[in-house]
Amino acid sequence: TGDKKGVVRAKLPSSMSWAQVAESCSAGRKLMVISGAVYDVEEWVQKHPGGKVLLTYVGEEASDPVAAFHRDKQQLQKYLAPLRVAELDEQRDTDSAAALQAKNTRNTELEKDFRDLRSKLEEAGMFQPKMWFYALMLFHVIALELAGWAVLFYFGRGWVPYTAAVLLLVVAQAQAGWLQHDFGHLSVFKSRALNLLAHRFIILHLKAASSAWWNYRHYLHHAKPNIAEADPDINMPYVFMLGEDMGRAWAEKQKQGKAGGVMPYNKQQHYWWLVGPPLLLPLYFHYENLRYVLGNAILGKSGMWKDSYNTQRYLKGFRQFFWEEVAWMLSFFVRWHFMYGPLLGGVGGWFTFYMVVRTVESHWFVWVTQMSHLSMSINKYAKTTQRDWPSLQANASCNVEGGWFNDWFTGHLNYQIEHHIFPTMP
């Protein structure tokens, strides 16, 4: 058979062994195994709402990752059905390298128990959102921002009201960041369109960060957390070197002249305090957001590592999807200009205020988001011996003690193990 590029593809047999799946993927096919069947996602990836994230499981058993990312099972089966190309026959090549890898890197008993647990949680209604909770969260975010504005309006911009307004806005921005998270995971509404609309309102209009950029990074992070080839959150070798094995491997490459980087990594525990918490949001995230949205909108590509949204679905219609992101982002700055400009002496005043808020918020964001993963195993996928979904997620995540304050302060992201195993659970 031939694809759209004219490449001739050999017809696949109706029954395939793991060795045949591996051989076909080595030849360029995009095959995944889901619940004992083989699916060809090569063309579908261009239409997939989640972008190219599904390619992280090409050639692998992907039943649990697929179930974890998709709440609507009926809709999932509707789109999977035409992609089904063969049945998997695991008995035909029990001694092949591909079969042994598929068997030895997965704890099948744990997978069975995990699937039983998921079914029980679904029956118990644990995947049903409480709409009142999200309404209250949104109300308290907007109330905090209005309180910050009111402090400046009624008390002026002396250092006491200015500091109070900054702190109120920091809390509002941080809590908006936690609130957008569930909408980005499509955990609140049954309709993907409604989740996207709410996500854009919160992350773009209330926070000035791109919904598409967040999804691109976050879905890849969830697919294979702390895996060097897949997770953007740990891909920062020119600033920090994360993980013991990764540090040694990078040092060897530097000795051989195969890797760059001039940072004194043996001192990173010291310069972390000057680079990480204060600069992540005000500097690095602004650069990434603008590069991602404007690059895709203007050029049709961002040039960013593993850009999973650079597909036909999102680039069609003169890249309308990304221009919508630009418009949503502009709505934030227009709103801030008219809200805070008259109170702070114009553009320079409100922009300085905005950057102060972002810098303080950055400390909060870094402490909450980094404590759950950076202390865990970080490695290349080939060196990851446990690849079944529950093991892969649990080995890369850790929880932080709960309680009413910690739960609120972290947006309930202190329960990272549960969240990573069940990412669409509200």
C-alpha positions in Angstrom: 0.0 0.0 0.0 1.1 3.6 -0.5 0.9 6.6 1.8 0.3 10.3 0.9 4.0 10.8 0.2 4.1 8.0 -2.3 6.1 5.6 -0.1 5.2 2.0 -0.8 4.3 0.2 2.4 4.2 -3.6 2.5 0.8 -5.1 3.4 0.8 -6.2 7.0 -0.3 -9.7 7.9 -3.6 -10.1 9.8 -1.7 -11.6 12.8 1.7 -10.2 14.0 4.3 -11.2 16.5 6.3 -8.8 18.6 9.2 -9.3 16.3 7.1 -8.3 13.3 5.9 -5.2 15.1 9.4 -4.2 15.9 10.7 -4.9 12.4 7.8 -2.8 10.9 8.5 0.1 13.2 12.2 -0.1 12.4 11.2 0.3 8.7 9.2 3.4 9.5 5.7 2.2 10.4 4.0 3.8 13.3 2.4 0.8 15.0 1.1 0.5 18.6 -0.3 -2.4 20.5 -3.5 -1.8 22.4 -5.5 -4.5 24.2 -4.0 -7.3 22.0 -4.5 -5.6 18.7 -2.0 -3.7 16.4 -2.9 -0.2 15.3 -1.3 1.9 12.6 -1.3 5.6 13.7 0.9 7.1 11.0 -1.8 9.1 9.3 -4.0 9.6 12.3 -1.2 11.4 14.2 -1.8 14.4 11.9 -5.4 14.6 13.1 -5.0 13.5 16.7 -6.2 16.2 19.1 -3.3 15.5 21.4 -0.8 15.9 18.6 2.3 13.7 18.3 2.3 12.6 21.9 1.0 9.2 20.9 4.2 8.5 19.0 6.0 8.1 22.3 4.5 4.6 22.4 5.2 3.5 18.9 6.3 -0.2 18.9 5.1 -0.7 22.4 2.2 -2.0 24.5 0.1 1.1 25.0 -3.2 -0.1 26.5 -2.8 1.7 29.8 -1.3 5.0 28.5 -4.2 5.3 25.9 -6.8 4.6 28.6 -5.1 7.1 30.9 -5.4 9.9 28.5 -8.9 9.3 27.2 -12.0 9.5 29.4 -14.6 8.7 26.7 -14.1 5.0 25.9 -16.9 4.9 23.3 -15.4 7.8 21.4 -11.9 6.3 21.7 -13.1 3.0 20.2 -14.8 5.0 17.4 -11.5 6.5 16.3 -9.4 3.4 17.0 -11.5 1.0 14.9 -10.3 2.1 11.4 -6.7 2.2 12.6 -6.7 -1.5 13.5 -4.5 -3.5 11.1 -3.7 -6.8 12.9 -4.0 -9.0 15.9 -1.0 -9.5 18.2 0.1 -13.1 18.5 2.4 -13.2 21.5 2.8 -17.0 21.3 4.7 -17.0 18.0 8.0 -15.5 19.0 8.4 -15.9 22.8 12.2 -15.9 22.4 12.7 -12.9 20.1 14.4 -9.8 21.5 11.2 -7.8 21.0 9.0 -10.3 22.7 11.4 -10.6 25.7 11.6 -6.9 26.0 7.8 -6.5 26.0 7.6 -9.3 28.6 10.5 -8.4 30.9 9.9 -4.7 31.1 6.3 -5.1 32.2 4.8 -6.4 35.4 1.7 -8.1 34.0 0.3 -9.0 37.4 0.6 -5.3 38.4 -1.1 -4.2 35.2 -4.0 -6.5 35.9 -4.4 -5.2 39.4 -4.1 -1.7 38.1 -6.8 -2.1 35.6 -9.1 -3.7 38.2 -8.5 -0.7 40.4 -9.3 1.7 37.6 -12.6 0.0 37.0 -13.5 0.1 40.6 -12.6 3.9 40.8 -14.7 4.5 37.7 -17.7 2.6 39.2 -17.3 4.6 42.4 -17.6 7.9 40.5 -14.0 9.0 41.2 -13.6 10.4 37.6 -16.7 12.6 37.9 -15.9 16.2 38.6 -17.5 18.3 41.2 -18.6 21.5 39.4 -19.1 23.5 42.5 -15.4 23.0 43.3 -14.2 24.5 40.0 -16.8 27.3 40.3 -15.4 28.2 43.7 -11.8 28.0 42.5 -12.5 30.4 39.6 -14.5 32.7 41.9 -11.6 33.0 44.4 -9.1 33.6 41.6 -11.1 36.5 40.2 -11.9 37.8 43.7 -8.2 37.9 44.6 -7.3 39.8 41.4 -10.1 42.3 42.0 -8.9 42.7 45.6 -5.4 43.5 44.3 -6.8 46.1 41.9 -9.0 47.6 44.7 -6.0 48.0 47.0 -4.2 50.1 44.4 -7.3 52.0 43.5 -8.2 53.0 47.0 -4.8 53.3 48.7 -2.5 54.4 45.9 0.9 53.0 44.9 2.9 53.5 48.1 5.1 50.6 49.0 2.6 49.1 51.5 -0.4 48.9 49.1 1.9 48.0 46.2 3.3 45.1 48.2 -0.1 44.0 49.3 -1.4 44.2 45.7 1.6 42.1 44.5 0.9 39.4 47.0 -2.8 39.3 46.2 -2.0 39.0 42.5 0.7 36.4 43.1 -1.9 34.2 44.9 -4.4 34.8 42.1 -1.9 33.9 39.4 -0.7 30.8 41.2 -4.2 29.5 41.9 -5.2 30.1 38.3 -2.2 28.0 37.3 -3.5 25.1 39.4 -7.1 25.6 38.2 -6.2 25.5 34.5 -4.5 22.1 35.0 -7.7 20.0 35.1 -9.2 21.7 32.1 -6.0 21.1 30.2 -6.3 17.4 31.1 -9.9 17.4 29.8 -11.0 16.3 33.3 -13.9 18.7 33.9 -16.4 18.7 30.9 -17.3 15.8 28.7 -16.9 18.0 25.7 -13.3 18.6 24.6 -14.4 21.9 23.1 -15.7 23.2 26.4 -12.6 22.1 28.2 -10.5 23.9 25.6 -12.6 27.0 25.9 -12.3 27.1 29.7 -8.6 26.2 29.5 -7.9 29.1 27.2 -9.9 31.5 29.4 -8.0 30.6 32.5 -4.4 30.0 31.2 -4.5 32.6 28.4 -6.9 35.4 29.4 -6.1 35.1 33.2 -2.4 34.1 33.0 -1.1 35.0 29.5 0.3 31.5 28.8 -0.5 29.4 25.8 -2.9 26.5 26.1 -1.2 24.7 23.2 2.3 25.2 24.7 1.1 23.9 28.0 -0.5 20.8 26.4 2.5 20.1 24.2 4.9 20.1 27.2 2.6 18.5 29.8 1.2 15.6 27.7 4.8 14.6 26.8 5.8 14.9 30.4 2.9 12.6 31.4 3.5 10.1 28.7 7.0 9.2 29.9 7.9 11.3 33.0 11.6 11.7 33.8 12.6 9.9 30.5 15.3 11.9 28.7 14.0 11.3 25.2 10.4 12.2 26.0 10.0 14.6 28.9 10.6 18.3 28.2 10.6 19.1 31.9 13.9 17.5 32.4 15.5 18.5 29.1 17.8 21.4 30.2 21.4 20.2 29.8 22.8 23.6 29.1 21.6 25.0 32.5 21.1 22.0 34.9 22.1 18.4 34.7 19.4 16.2 36.3 19.8 12.6 37.4 22.9 10.8 38.4 23.3 8.6 35.3 22.4 11.4 32.9 25.1 13.6 34.5 27.8 11.0 34.0 26.7 10.3 30.4 26.8 14.0 29.6 30.3 14.4 31.2 31.6 11.6 29.0 30.2 13.3 25.9 31.8 16.6 26.9 35.2 14.8 27.3 34.8 13.4 23.8 33.8 16.8 22.4 30.4 15.5 21.5 28.4 17.8 23.8 28.4 21.5 24.7 27.6 23.3 27.9 29.9 25.4 29.9 28.0 25.6 33.2 29.8 24.4 36.3 27.4 21.5 36.9 29.2 20.5 40.1 28.1 23.8 41.6 24.5 23.7 40.3 23.1 23.1 43.8 24.3 26.7 44.6 23.5 28.6 41.4 20.1 26.9 41.3 18.8 29.5 43.7 19.9 32.4 41.4 18.6 30.8 38.2 15.7 28.4 38.9 13.1 29.9 41.2 13.4 33.6 40.3 13.8 33.3 36.5 11.8 30.4 35.3 8.5 32.2 34.9 9.6 35.8 34.2 12.3 34.9 31.7 12.3 31.3 30.4 8.5 30.7 30.2 7.9 34.1 28.5 10.5 33.2 25.9 9.1 29.7 25.3 5.5 30.9 25.1 6.2 33.6 22.6 8.5 31.4 20.5 5.9 28.6 20.5 2.8 30.6 19.7 4.3 33.1 17.3 6.6 30.5 15.6 3.7 28.3 14.8 1.3 31.1 13.9 3.8 33.0 11.6 6.1 30.3 10.3 4.1 27.1 10.8 6.8 25.7 13.2 8.2 26.6 16.6 11.5 24.8 16.2 11.1 23.6 19.8 12.1 20.2 20.9 9.5 17.5 20.0 6.8 20.1 19.2 3.8 17.7 19.3 1.2 20.2 18.0 3.0 20.9 14.7 0.5 18.8 12.8 -2.1 19.3 10.0 -4.9 19.6 12.5 -3.4 22.7 14.1 -1.7 24.2 11.1 -4.6 24.2 8.8 -6.6 27.3 7.8 -3.5 29.6 7.7 -2.7 28.3 11.2 -5.9 29.8 12.7 -5.6 27.7 15.9 -2.3 29.5 16.8 -3.6 32.9 15.8 -6.5 32.3 18.2 -3.9 31.6 20.9 -2.2 35.0 20.1 -5.5 36.8 20.4 -6.3 35.2 23.7 -2.9 36.1 25.0 -3.3 39.7 23.9 -6.6 39.9 25.8 -4.6 39.5 29.0 -2.3 42.4 28.3 -5.1 44.6 27.1 -7.0 43.9 30.3 -4.0 44.6 32.5 -3.3 47.8 30.5 -6.8 49.2 31.2 -7.0 47.9 34.8 -3.6 48.8 36.1 -2.3 51.4 33.6 -4.3 54.3 35.1 -3.3 53.3 38.6 0.5 52.7 38.0 1.4 55.5 35.6 0.9 53.8 32.2 2.6 51.0 30.3 5.9 51.0 32.2 4.2 51.0 35.5 1.8 48.1 34.9 4.5 46.1 33.1 6.9 46.4 36.0 4.1 45.4 38.3 3.4 42.4 36.1 7.0 41.3 36.1 7.3 41.7 39.9 4.2 39.5 40.3 5.7 36.9 37.9 9.0 36.8 39.7 7.4 36.2 43.1 5.0 33.7 41.6 7.9 31.8 40.0 9.3 30.8 43.4 5.9 29.3 44.3 5.6 27.5 41.0 9.1 26.0 41.1 8.7 24.7 44.6 5.4 23.0 43.9 6.2 21.6 40.5 9.8 20.4 40.9 9.6 18.7 44.3 7.5 15.8 42.9 9.8 14.6 40.1 13.4 15.9 40.3 14.2 13.8 43.3 13.1 10.6 41.5 14.8 8.4 38.9 15.8 10.3 35.7 17.2 8.2 32.8 17.2 7.2 29.2 14.3 4.9 28.3 16.6 2.0 27.4 17.9 2.0 31.0 14.4 2.0 32.4 13.7 -1.6 33.4 10.0 -1.2 34.5 7.9 0.2 31.7 4.4 -0.8 32.6 2.3 2.2 33.1 1.9 2.1 36.9 5.6 1.4 37.5 6.8 4.0 35.0 4.6 6.7 36.6 5.2 5.8 40.3 8.9 5.5 39.9 9.1 9.1 38.5 6.7 10.7 41.0 6.5 11.3 44.7 3.7 12.7 46.9 3.9 15.5 49.5 2.0 15.3 52.7 -1.5 16.5 52.4 -3.7 18.8 54.6 -6.0 21.7 53.9 -3.2 24.2 53.5 -0.8 22.0 51.4 -3.7 20.9 49.2 -4.7 24.5 48.5 -1.1 25.7 48.2 -0.2 23.1 45.6 -3.6 22.9 43.9 -3.8 19.3 45.0 -0.7 18.5 42.9 0.9 17.2 46.0 -0.8 13.9 45.1 1.5 13.3 42.1 1.5 9.5 42.1 -2.3 9.3 41.9 -2.3 12.1 39.4 0.2 10.5 37.1 -1.4 7.1 37.2 -4.8 8.6 36.6 -4.2 11.9 34.8 -7.8 12.6 33.8 -9.1 12.1 37.4 -10.4 15.5 38.6 
